[in-house]
Amino acid sequence: MTIAAETTRARTAFSFEALLYLAIVALTLAVRLPGLDAHPLNDAEAREALTAWRFSQGLSSPTLPASPAYLSFTALGFMVLGDADFVGRLAPALFGAALVLLPWLLRDALGRARALLTSVLLAGSSIVWMASRSADGTVLAAFFVLLTAIAVWRSVRADGELTWAVVAGAAFGASLAAGPQALIGLIALAVALPLTAGAWDALVAFVRSRARELGLAALVGFLAVGTLLLLNRDGLGAATASWVTFAQRFVPSEGARTLTALLALLGLYDPLIVLAGLIAFASAFARGGLDRFSASAAIVALTIVVASSGRSQFDLVWLIVFLAPLAAHTLLRLFTEFDWRRSWALPVSVALILIAVLAYVWLGLAQFATVVRGSPTILEGTVDFRAPPWNGLVFPALGLVALPLIVGLIGLGWSFRSALMGVALAAVFLAMSATLTAGWGQIQLRPGSPVELWWPRPVGADLARLRETLFWAGEQTISSGTEIEVTVQASPDSALAWALRGFPKARFVDTLGTEIATAAVIAPAALETEVQPDLGAAYVGAPFQLNPIWFPDTLFWYEQLDWLLYRRAAVQNPTITILWLRQDVQMPPAVQR
């Protein structure tokens, strides 16, 4: 009876735990899947999507994919679901949801509560959200690299158990096909391994005992994910080229993100994991085990990001996945090492007071930013805190000064420990709110906004209008919109090329000349001119703003405040692309903007 009762309880607990994980994954999919095509693929995304689309159509591609794994899964999606924009981002979204499940495999090492909390943090991470909704192979790389490490740990823990050894080998082979981003994770784990007591010796012994199975599984995983079982032989070259691409990131490049921009992304879009992870970071090496391993891997990943000139926003995914277990440790300690049952009232009261004061400060700053945005010339006079709009900053400043006084007085009158717990509760609530609102705003409220930090140069909505106008011209000319002959002065791997993938007679050139007399011509132009290029016929043009640009470094302090509060900023110097139609082609009606 005792054994049966224990078995029933274990099964019930496991079923409830599994239900929680399924609920997290379902919520993750519900957030990440809607609106995948809410904004057009930009140049970086289009390059990867086009290689997959050409493979699915049996066409040759002028470039190798950055991530063979992304090509394989996305090409399968194109074959089954068609070539819509959302299919180009579908594989990262699905693997981003699968990434949330990986802590479940580590619950014996992390503890069940901490593993569940790590899963929740990954599900709510704004950076993982945005990476999972981008046509890129980073999330796939993170999934396969972490699955490799987890499978090795589970197999070693079970004395070289065969099933997990095969999973480890296959995941490692797949990670090699995931592109250059996988190398950041693999290097971080390889360097962190010797810093964990006994881990290196255990790995060497495991590899020796299962060398044949690991090698065979890795080969199968690489061929299946990287080449679709040799159907895409370019995957072999692309996987090899990923090492060269990784080395090139240490050479200065024009399109690289600055370290300041990446730090701003971390602090403004994922403050909960960053702050909680850094708090646990100090004691992670003393605790040893998985905490030391995660902290060491995070240091290595950060070192690679700082040292490389070709850094990108996708590098931050590695910092988030390595810091998430440490952040879960901090949050779990907050809720378990304090007697909340008996002493919950005072910390909660302190937290509510602090949140109310900060809300008042936020409203005051928001009112000031709104007034200044309407008439910035107000700030040209003398600063006088007795007159508007400067007097609107007085009470928010007093609110900030009052915060430490409130905590100190409550601590003196009742309990400093309870007051500090209230501060911690307020910090967690505010960081969580900032994380969720930043991510939700980026992917749902303002998708494709040029004044967000994730994509430095998104593609504007005019791209869809340009395609519709060209299609209309084809319908009027030859009664077949996509069969119109068009010459495009752009890269064949650009966002414009992706938008025109269904136009078989589109020809991409580097320069325009008098030999060109097609029904339509698409070419870039300066912002202030729409002069027809030297072509072989007379054309009439219509401008489209495809790449709105903003420069956050040039914003004044009050404009930066407006951006922080509302994500508003002026779009400056958009690049103009002109659709030229030959004069014998009937012009479409005015484009609605």
N, C-alpha and C positions, 0 to 999 in steps of 0.2 A: 504493500500500500504506500509506503514511504517513497519507494522508487517511482511508482506511477504518479504520485502527487508531484514529485519534483520534476518529472518529465513533462507533466501537463503545464506546470508553471513556466518552465523554460520555453516550451513551444508557444505559450500564450504571449510571453514577453517578446519572443522573437517575432511573432506575427504582428504585434503592436508596433515594434520597432521598424519592421519592414514596411508597415503601412505608413509610418511617418516619413520614411525615405521616399516612398512612392508619391506621397502627397507633395514633398519638396520638389521632386522631379516634375510632377504634373504642373505645379505652380510655375516652375522655371520655364517649361515649354509654353505655358499660357502667356507668359510675359515676353518671351523672346521670339516666338514665331509670328505673332501678328505684325503686319506692317514691315516685313522684311524688304518689300519693294517700295517703301514710302518715299525713298529718294533714289536717284539714279546711281549706278555704279560709277565711282570716280576712276581716274586713270590707273591707279595701283590695283584696284579691284578688277577693272576691265581686263587688264593684262592676264590675270590668272583665269578669269571666267572665259575669255576668248580661247585660250589654249585648250580648256576642257570642252568648249562648244565645238571647236574645229575637230577635235578627236571624235566627239560623238557624231559628227557629220561625215567622218571619213576624209576630212581635209587636212592638208599639211599645214604646219604652223611655222612661222618664221622664227619663233623664239621657243626656248625651253621653259617649262613651268618652274616657278620658284619652289613649289611644293607638289611633287608627284602624287602624294597622298590626296591632296585637295583635288587634283585633276581626276583621279580615279573615281572618287565618290561623287564629285560634281558631274562628271561625264555620265555616270550611271543615272544621276538625277535628271539630266537633260534627256537621256534616252527614254526615261519612263514618264516624266512629268512635262516635258517640253522645255523651251529655252527662255522662260520668263525670268525677270530679274530676281524674284524671290528664290528661285532654284539655285542661282549662283551663290546665295548666302545660306542655303539650307543645311549643307553638311556641317559648317562651323556651328550653327545653332544647335543641331542635334548632338554633336560631340561636346558642346558646352554644357548641355543638360547631362550627358553621361559623365562629364568631369565631376559634377556635383555628387555622384554616387560613389566615387572612389574612397572617400573617408569611411564608408561602411566597411570596406575591406580592411581597414586599419583599426577597427573598434577594439580589438584585443590589446593593441599597443597604446592607443590614445585613451581608452576608456569609452564606454558607450555614450555617455552624455557629451563628452568632449568631441567625439567623432561626429555625433549628430549636429553639434553646434558648428563644427568646421564645415559641414555640408551646408548649413544654413548661411554661413558667411560667404561661401563661394557662390551660392545661389543668389545672394543679394549684392554681390560685388559689382559696382558700376563698370569697372574696367573689364571684368570678365563678360559682363553684358555686352559691352560695345565690341569687344573682340569677337564674341560669338555671333554678332550680327554684321560681320565684315567678311567679304570674300577673300579670305586669307587662310593660310595653313597653320597659324600659330596655335589655335585651340586644339587642333588635331595633334600637333606636336606635343603639347602639354599633356594631353590625355595619354598618348602612347608612352611617353617618357615616364610619367608617374605610374602608369600601370606596370611598366617594366620593373621599377623599383619595388612596388608593392608585391608583385608576384615573386620576385626574388626573395623578399623578406618572408613571405608565407611559405615558400618552398624550403628555405633554410630552416625555418622554425619547425617544419614537419620532417626534418631529416632528409631533405632532398626529394620531397614528394613530386612525382612525375607530372601530374596535371599542371601544377603551378609552374614547374620548370618549363613545360611546353608553352604556357601562357607568357612567361617571361621572355623566352626566346622569340616568340612570334611578335610580341609587343616591341621588343628591341629592334627587330627587323623592320617593323612598320615605322618606328620612330626615325630610322635612318632614311626612310622615304618621305618623311614629313617636311623636309626642307631645312634651311639653315637655322631657323629658330630652334629646332630640336637640339642643335649642338650646344646652345646656351644651357639648356636643362641638363643634358648629358654631362657636360663639363662641370657644372655646378655639383651634381651628384657625385661624380668621380672624385672631385677634390674634397668634398665633405666626408666621403666614406672613411678615409684613414683617420679623421679626427674623432670618430666614434669608436669607443673601446671595443675591440674584438670584431668589428664589422668587416675589416679588410681580410683578415684570416678566414672568416666564415665565408666570404664571397669567393676567395680563391679555392677553398676546399669544395664549395658548391660547384663552381665552374669545372673543376677537374673531374668531379664525380658524374656530372651530367653534360660533359662537353659535346658528345655526339648528339644528344637530344636538343641541346641548346642551339647548336650550329644548324641542324636541319630545320628546326622551328623558325630560327631567324631568317634562313634563306626563303622558306615558304612565306613568312610574313612580309619580307621585303618584296618578293615577286608578286604576291597577291595585292598588296596595297600600292606599291610603287609602279608596277607595270601592268596591272590587271592580268596577271598570269601570262606575261610576255606579249599581250595584245598591244601594249603601248611601250615599245622598246626605247622610246625617247626618255622614259622614266629612268633608265640606267644612267644615261648621260646627265639628266637633271639632278639625280641624287649625288653624282660625283661633283657636279658643278656647285652644289650647295656648300661644299667645303671651301671652294674658291670664293663664293659669295660671302661666306662667314669671314674669311680672311680679309675681304675687301671692306668690311665694315670698320676696320681700323685705319682706313685711308679716308682723308677728308672728302666728303661728298656734299653736293649742293642741296639735295633734298632732305638731309638729315635733320632730326629734331634737336633742338638745344636742350641742354641739361635742365635749364630753368623751366622750359615748357613741360618736361616730363615730371619734374618735382611738383609743378603746379597741378598737373593731372592727378598725381598721387594724393596730394593734400586736399584738393577741392572735390574730387570725384570718389575717392575711397578712404575718407578719414578714419572710419571705424576700424578697419583691418590694420591700417598703418599705425594708428595711435596705440591700439591694444596690442598689436604685435611688437612694437618697440618697447612697451612696458615689460613684456615677458622676455624680451631679448636679453636684458641684463643678467637674468638668472638662468637662462637656457643652458649655458655651458656648464654651470654648476650642477644642474639637474641631470645632464648627460642624456644618453639614449636618443630617442627620436627628436627631443627638443634641441639637443646640440646639433643633430644632423640637419634639422630644418634651418636653424640659425646659421650654420656654416654654409649651407647651400644658398641662403639668401644673401650672405656676404659675397660669395663668389659671383652670383648673378648681378649684384649691384656693381661689383668691381668691373665686370665685363661691360655693363651699360655705361659706366663713367669713363672707362678707358677707350671705348670705341667711338670713333667720329661718326660712323654711319648708324647711330642709334635710332630706334623708331618707337612709337607708342606701344607697339606690340611687345616690346621687351618687358614692359611693366607687368605683364601677365605672370611672368616667372616670380617676380617679387611677391605678388599677391598670393599665389598658390603655396609659396614657401612660408609666408608670414601667417597664413590663415590658421594653421594648427596652434601657433604661438598666441595669436589673438584669442582663439577659443580658450586657451589656458587662462589668460587674464580675465576674460569674462566669466568663466566658470568659477574662478576663485572669488570674484566679486559677489557671486550669488550663493556661494557655499561656505565661505569662511567668516560669515557674519550672521549673528542670530536674528534673522529677519522675522521669525515668528513672534518673538517677544519685543523687538525693538524696531519695527518697521515704520512706525508713525513719524518719528523725527527725521530719518533720512529722506523719506518720501516728501515730507513737508519742505525740507530744505531744497530738494530737487525742484519741486513745483515753484517755490519762490524764485529760485535762480532762473528757471525757464521763463517765468512771467517777466522778470526784469529784463532778460535778454530779448524777449519778444517786444517789450516796450522800446528797447534800444534799436531793434531792427526796424520797427515802424517809424521811429524818428529819423533814422538814416534813409529809409525808403522815401519818406516825404521830402527830405532835403534833396535827394537825387532826382526826384520827379520835378521839383521846382527848378533846379539847375538845368536839367535836360531841356525844359521848355524855353528857358532864356539864359544861356550860359554867360551872357554879358554881365549878369548880376555880380559875378565874381571879380569883375575888373576893377571894382572900387576898393576902398580900404576895408580891411577885415575889422568888423565891429560886431561883437557877439551880443550887442544889445539890439541890433537891427536885423531884419530878415535879409537873406535866408540863414545868416550865420547863427541867429538865436535859436534856430531849430536844432543845432548841434549841442546846445548847452545841456538839455535834459538827458539825451543819450550818453553824454560824457559823464554826467553825474551818476547815471545808472551803472556804468562800467566801474566807476570808483566805489560804488556801494557794494558791489559783489563781494570783494574780500572782507569788507566790514561786516556784512551779513553773516558770512561763514564764521568769522572770528567771534562775533558776539554770541552766536548760537553755540559755538564750541565752548566758550567760557561759561555760559549759563547752563548748559546741559552736558554735552559730551562731544569732544573733538573727534572721536572715532565715528560717531553717528553723523556729525557734520560733514566729515570727509567722505563718508559713504553717500551722503546726499549729493556732494559735488560729483562723485563718480557716476551716480545714476543720471544726473543731468548731462554729464559729458557723453555718456553712452547714448542717451536719447537724442541729443543734438547731432552727434556723429552719425548715428544710424539714419536720422532724418536727412542729413546732408547727403549721405551716400545714396539713399533711395531716390530722393528728389532729383539729384544730379543725373543719375542713370535713367530714370523715367523721363526726365525732360529731354535728354539726348536722344533716346531711341523712340519715344512716342510723341512728345509734345512739340519738339523742334528737330525732327529728323532731317539731316542734311543741312542744318543751319550753318552758315559760314562763320558764325561767331562762337561756336563751340570749339573745344580744344582737341578733340579726338582726331578729326581729319583736318590737316592744315589747309587743304584746298579741295573742298567738296565740289560737286557739280551741281549747278543750279537747275531749277525746274524748266528753264528755257530749252534744255536739251530735248525734252519730250515735245515741246512745241515746234522745234526745228524739224524733228522727225515727222511730225504730223503735217507740217507745211510741205515738206518734200514729198510725202506720200500723196497729198492733195494735188500737187503739181503733176505727179505721175499719172494720177487718175484722169486729169484734164487733158494730158498730152497723148498718152498711149493706152488709156483705159485700164492701166495696171499700175497701181501705185508703187510697188516695189521694183518694177522693171525699168524705172527711169534710169538713164545713164547720168552718173554724177561723178565728178572729180573732186577729191577731198585732199586738201593740203594739211595733212595731219599724220600722226603715227598710226600704222595698222594695228597697234595694240593699245590704242587710247580709248577713253570713254566714248568718244564720237564713233570710233570703229565698232564698239559694242552696240551702240544705239542703231547703227546701220548694218548690223550683221545679217538682216533679212533682205538686204538690197544686193542681189548678186552682181549687178553691173556697177557697183561702187568701186572706184579705183583710187588708191591712196598714193600720193606723190609727195616729194620733198619740196619741189618748186613748181610754180605755174609759168606757162609760156604761151606764145601765140599759136602753138599747135593744138591747144585745147579749145574745143568748141562744143562740149557736151551740153545737154539740156540744162544741167545744173552744175554749179561749182560752189564748194564750201571752203572758205579760207579765213584765216585770222585777219584781224584789222586792228589798227590803233584805235584808242578810245574816241579820239576827236575827229576821225575821218572815215568816210565810207567810199573812198575813191576806188573805182573799178580797177582791178589788176590788168596787166597787159595780156589780153586773151584774144582768141581768134574770132570772136563775135561780140556783139553788143549785149550787155546784161543789165538787169535791174536787181538791186540788192535789198535785203532786209536784215537788220542786225539782231543778234541774239546774245544775251549775257550768259555764258556757259560756266565761267569760273569766278564767282564772286570771292573777293579777297579782303581780309581785314588784317590789321597790324596791331596786335595787342601791346607791343612794346612802345608804340607811339601815343597811346591813350593818355590823356591827362588824368590826374588823380581822381577827379570827380567822375570821369568817364569809366575809370576802373571800378569805382564804387557802384556805379549804375550797372556795370556788367556783373559784378559779384551778386548784386541783389536781384537783378531781373534778367541776366544774360542778354543785355541789349548793348549793341555797339554799332557804329557806322561802318558800312561796307565801303571799302575804298578801292579805287582803280580796278574795277572788274574787267577781265579780258573779254573782248568782243569778237564773236565769230559771225561772219556774214554769209548768208545763203544767197548766191547769185543765180537768177533764173534768166535764161536766154530770152530775148525780147519776143520771140515768136511763141513762147510758152505763156499761157494765160496766167496772170498773177492771181494768187489766192486772196481771199479777203484779209483785212487787217488782222494781225495776230493779237489775240487777247492776252494782256499781261496782268 
